[in-house]
Amino acid sequence: MLNKPDVNTGLSLLKRFLERGFTITRDEAKEYQDYLKLLLVKGVMVEYKEFFKGLPECCLLLLRNLVESGVCLETVFKSVNWRGFERIIAEVFRLHGFKVQEHFRFCVGNSRREIDLLVEIPMLLISIDCKQWVRRNYNLRSACRLQFKRSLLLAKYFAEKNVEKEIYPLVITFLDSKPEILNGCLVVPVWKIGELAEAPEVLRAIGKPVSLS
C-alpha cells in the first residue's frame, strides 16, 4: 500500500520536472520516493538501472494530484520559473482535455513567428503569449500589440490551410486585475486560467477574435 505523498514534495517534484526535465538519478529520487512510486504505478514513469525517466504525462498527473489535494493554482504558478510558468498553463488546459501545442512555429511568406501556446478547443483556437513578469504600463501594451500581430499572421496561416476557426489572442500575466482588452488582445491574470479552461467559450463574451477582413 502506498503512503499518501506530501504535497510540498509533489510541488517540488513538479517544479523539478518543469524546469530541469524528466530524468532523475537514483540518489535524487530518494527525495521524491512516494511520488515516484505513484507515477510508476500509474505508468507515467519508467525505471532504469541508474535513473528514472518520466513521460510528459507525469506533469499532468502531478498537477491533478496536487489540485485534488487542495493546493491552489496560485501556489503552483509562484513556485516555477518562466519556462515552468508556460508549461503549467499548458498542463491546466490539458487537464481539461484540450489539445495544446507549445512553442508553435509557423511561416507566412517570408515572416516566421512563434506562439508560446496554441490551445485548440471545439470551434476556436486560443493564441497565448505567457508573460510571467510584466509591468502594467508600456510593456504590457507593447506585449499585447505584438501578440495581436502574431495572432493575425496566425489567422492568415490557417486560412491558407482552409482551417476555419476563430482565433483569440491572449496575454497571460501575474497581474492581479480583471480581464481587459488592450491593443486588440485580451489580458488575463494567471489566477483566472482555471476558470477559463473550465469554460473557454466565455472568450466569445469577453474576448475578441482577430479578423482578416
N, C-alpha and C positions, 0 to 999 in steps of 0.2 A: 504494500500500500504506500502511495506517495505521500510525503509530507506536504502540507499546504505551504507553497512558496511565499517568502516575504516580498511584499510589493516593492519595497525600496530596492531589493536585489533585482527584481524584474525590471524596474525603471532603469537601473544601472546597466543591465544587460541589453535592453532596447537601445539605450544611448550608445553602448559599445558597438552593436550591430550597425546602427545608422551611420556612425562617424568613422568606424575603422574596419568595417567589413565583417563577413560571416565566419571566418576561420578563427578558431580558438584553440590554443595549446592546452595540453592536459594540466599543466601547472596552473594556468589561468582559469581553467574550467572548475577548479576546486571552489572558487568564489561563487559560482553560479550552479552548484551541483543539483539542487532541487529543480530549478527551472530547466536545466539541460535534460534531466530525466523526463520532465513533462514534454519537452519538444521531441525527444526521441520516441516516446510513446505515441505522440501524435503524427509521427512520420515526417516531420519537417526539419529534422536534424540527423546527420549521418555521422557515425562514429568510425574513426580510423585508428590506426595503431598509435600515432603520435599526436593526433589532434581531432577536433570536432569541426564539422562543416555544416553550417545552417543553410537551408534553402531560403529563397526570398520570402516564401510564405511564413517563415518563422516570425517576421516582424508583425505581420497581420495577426497571427495567433497571440503574440505577446501583447499587442495593443488591446485586443479584445479581452484578454485575461485581466489586464490592468484596469480597464474601464469597468468591467464586471465586478472587480474587487473594490471599486469605489474611488479609484484615482481619477481626478478630473483632468480633462484635456489641457487646461491651462498649465498644470504642473508638468505634464509631458513636454509641452512646447517650450517652456522655460528651461528645461534641462538639456536641450540639444543645441548644437551649433547650426550655422546656416544650411549646411548640407542635410543635417538631420531634420531641420525645420521643413525643408522641401519634401523630404521623404515621408515625414509623418503626416503631412497634409495629404499626400498621395494615398497613404495607408488608410486614412479616415474615409476617403471616398471608396476605396476598395472594400473596406469594412461593410459598406452599404451595397456592395455588388456591382459597382460601376467599373468600367474599363478605364485605366489611367496609363497614359504614355508619358514617361519622364524625359525631359530634355528633347522634345520633339523638334527635329530639324527638317527644314523644307526650303525649296527654291522656287522662285517665280521670276522667270527671265534671268537676269544677272544678279538678282537680290537673294541673299541667303540669310535666313533668320532661324532663331531657336525659341521655342516656347518652354518655359520651366515645366509646366504640367498641362497636358491636354486631357480633359475628362470627357468621356463620351457617355451620354445618357440618352434614352429614347427621345428623338425629335430635336435634340440640340447638343452643341458642344460648348464646353467651358474652357476658355483660354486663360490660364492663370500665370501671373508673374508673382513670385514669392519674395517679399521684401521684409526680412526679419527685423531689420532696424532701418527706419526711415523717418525723417523729420516731417512735421505736418505742413511745412511751408513749401518752398520751391521744389525740393527734392521729390515730394510726393506727387505734385502736379506734373513734374517732368517724367516721373515713372509712369504715370497714367497716360500721358501723351504718347510716350514710346510704346507702351503696351497696346494702346488703341491702334497705332500704326502697324505694329506686328500682327495684330488680330485682323486688321483689314487686309493685309497681304495674305494672311492665312485663309481668309474667305475667298480670295482670288485663286489661291492654290486648290482649294476643294471644289470651287466652281469649275475649274479646268478639268477636274476629275469627275464631274457630274454628281458630286455629293451635295445634296440639298438639305442642309441643316443650318439652323440659326447658330451663330457664334457669339457668345457673350464674353467680352473681355473683363477680367478681374485682376485687381491687385490686392494681395492679402498681406496684411501688416500686423505688427504688435500694437498698433494704436488702439486705444480704448475709446471707440466712438461708434456712432450709429453708421450703418452703411450709407454711402453717399456716392454720387456720380461726379467725377472730375475729368474734364477733357474727354468725355465720351466713354470713360471707363469706370466701372463700379469698384469702389474701395470697400473691402470687407475686413473687419477686425478678425484676427485668427480665432478669437473666442467664439465666433459665430459659425465656424466651419462645420461643427457637429450638426447644427440646425440646418445648414444649407445642404449637407449631404443627405439628411433625412428627407428633405422636401426641396429638391433642386428646381422644381417647377416654379418656385417662388421668384426665380430670376426674371420670369416674364412680367412680374408685377413690380419689382424694384430695380431691375436692370434694363439695359438697352442693347439689342444686338447690333453688330456692325452691319452697314448696308453698302452694297456696291453701286447702288443707283444714285 
